[in-house]
Amino acid sequence: MRFLFAGLLSVVLSAAAPSPSDCVGCHDVDLKVFEASKHASMGCTGCHSSITKAPHEGKPAPVKCATCHEDQVKAYAKSVHGVAKQNGMADAATCSSCHGSPHTILGASEPGSNVNKKNLANTCGTCHSNPDFLSKHKIPFAKPVEAYRASVHGREVAKGNTAAASCSDCHGSHDILASSDPKAKVNRANVADTCGVCHPDVQTVYADSVHGLAVKRGSNDSPTCTGCHGEHNILAPKDPGSMVNAARVSTVTCGRCHGDERMNSRYEFGDKVPAFQDSFHGLAIRGGQKTAANCASCHGVHNILPSADIRSTINPANLKQTCGQCHPGVGDKIAVSKVHVRMAGGVEHISVKWIRLTYYMLIPMTIGFMLFHNGLDWLAKVRRHKPHHGTGEQLPRMNKWFRITHGMVMVSFITLVVTGFALKFPEAGWVKIFGLSGSGSIRGLLHRIAAVMIMGATVLHLVHLALVKKDRVILLELLPGLQDAKDILQAILYNLGLAQKRPTFGMFGYAEKMEYWAFMWGTVVMAVTGVLLWAQNWSLGRFPIWVMDAATAAHYYEAILATLSILVWHWYLVIFDPEVYPMDMAWLTGKASADHIRETRPEYYAKLMKKQDSQSDEHTK
């Protein structure tokens, strides 16, 4: 009615009142622009009603937009802009700040309008992209307009999608209120309803979720739409920078609350976030894999519910279906097992606990003994300054088949160590140096190839011993006995200067026996646990999930023990021992120093000499 009244009034007055063409002679107004504006139909006197003739005397009365736009002006007066203006803020936004000069105002649907959806970010940005303005008025949001332009909404609006959200869709237009105001569209209690205007189905699901219900109860900690998706910088889930991107959702989004110490103490979330980070899924995501399960894969997205709710995707009755999305054929036992299990403290199965405690004792005891033994041996030999390899004579030590299997083990073991720890610690600097950063697929592929190789080498070694009788003798020679314990004690006493006689050995000494059987045991442990983890779908279909957790723990700790053992024990025997330095080349040439064998294995040396003499006699005959 107000617009109709204003229009009728302008018609009545037009007969006597001056026309726009009469006014432009004195007033600097572009007549063509004005005639294309929204107010053109009202003429000059529609707003300047005090002017009845041209030329006129005196200054025109102030223009009152409320004459035609009463509701909008009332809303503006209560808005954050209107209140600021009333409180004396000179640069607070007014009608013309957003709509432009009254002489140039276009309808919101017009492409050239300041408040057209496509131009609105620029209009708001006049103030909200101005660093001086933001600093002056202590507005905390950094570059909100720039962030919006880069967002999924801003990009869609720029493409001409009129259904995409702009500034006024979320904040309101004339009735913009501070986010702290309970009536504000962006108040955290109202955000879901605001987003729900465009996303009604999502809002309905969220409202009934554990987060939505908590917000409804007044929780200031529970996330709403902006808590997970962001505010002005909302990006599509597939965008790498999105807070809900599969690679970031568990750590950046869910982990922000569920991994927060303050929040944890308040709601007792437990250590689920670090447990996930160390899990198979977490390590895969940390390693750059895009398809591994994250928090949303199991708990849902907007429909997150407590595990006790029968509708929840993690309710025991639904776990088989939830896990079955990635692991077809998963068994019912998945529902009775704990998840988010850590290998060190926190929530862990009893099997994981005992495996961890066992290795916590085994690793330092074993490596500690090795360091003590080898350090003592090295110091004693350095002090003696006894020359080695004096004659340069070489004797057979490893035949072709032993060298082949040893070579396979050597290459595969190093590959397993590098790729295995790269999979466990994907963010480590050395991983980038080795070129193993980024996607975990290359690390996993190399790790599995090396695993097959080391298992194949072990099988080949056993088959070789089964088929070749003369080489099978090493099994008898490698059997440990009481004499080995006596030799260890004798060697330590000798190196301490408490015994006069150095222990001598047969074909193999206690150091080689310990290493051989430790390698065999370690290979079995790593092969069994590795295959269980490799064939995860098969394993989950037949065993409770704690078996996988136990396999993970055993695989990891055994890898640490094996790696340190090779570095401290084996490398000392074949490289750093002063009597073989710089390297025992038997693994490559098949021959070892006759001088070293004669000194450390006199009885074995005598057997070799006797064998050589026998072969020489037969050759002579």
Secondary structure, DSSP 4 states (H G I P E B T S, - for coil): -HHHHHHHHHHHHHTTSPPHHHHTTTS---HHHHHTSTTGGGTTTTT-TT--SSS--SPPPPP-GGGT-HHHHHHHHHSHHHHHHHTT-TTS--HHHHH--TTT---TTSTT-TTSTTTHHHHHHHHHT-HHHHHHTT---SSHHHHHHHSHHHHHHHTT-TTS--HHHHH-STT---TTSTT-TTSTTTHHHHHHTT-HHHHHHHHTSHHHHHHHTT-SSS--HHHHH-STT---TTSTT-TTSTTTIIIIIIHHHHT-HHHHHHH---SHHHHHHHSHHHHHHHTT-SSS--HHHHH-SS----TTSTTSTTSTTTHHHHHHTTSTT--GGGGGS--S--SSSSS--HHHHHHHHHHHHHHHHHHHHHHHHHHHHHHHHHHHT---SSS--EEE---HHHHHHHHHHHHHHHHHHHHHHHHHSTT-HHHHHTT--S-THHHHHHHHHHHHHHHHHHHHHHHHHHH-GGGTHHHHHT---HHHHHHHHHHHHHHTTS-SS----SSS-HHHHHHHHHHHHHHHHHHHHHHHHHTHHHHHTTS-HHHHHHHHHHHHHHHHHHHHHIIIIIHIIIIISTTTTT--THHHHSEEEHHHHHHH-HHHHHHHHHHHHHHHHHHH-
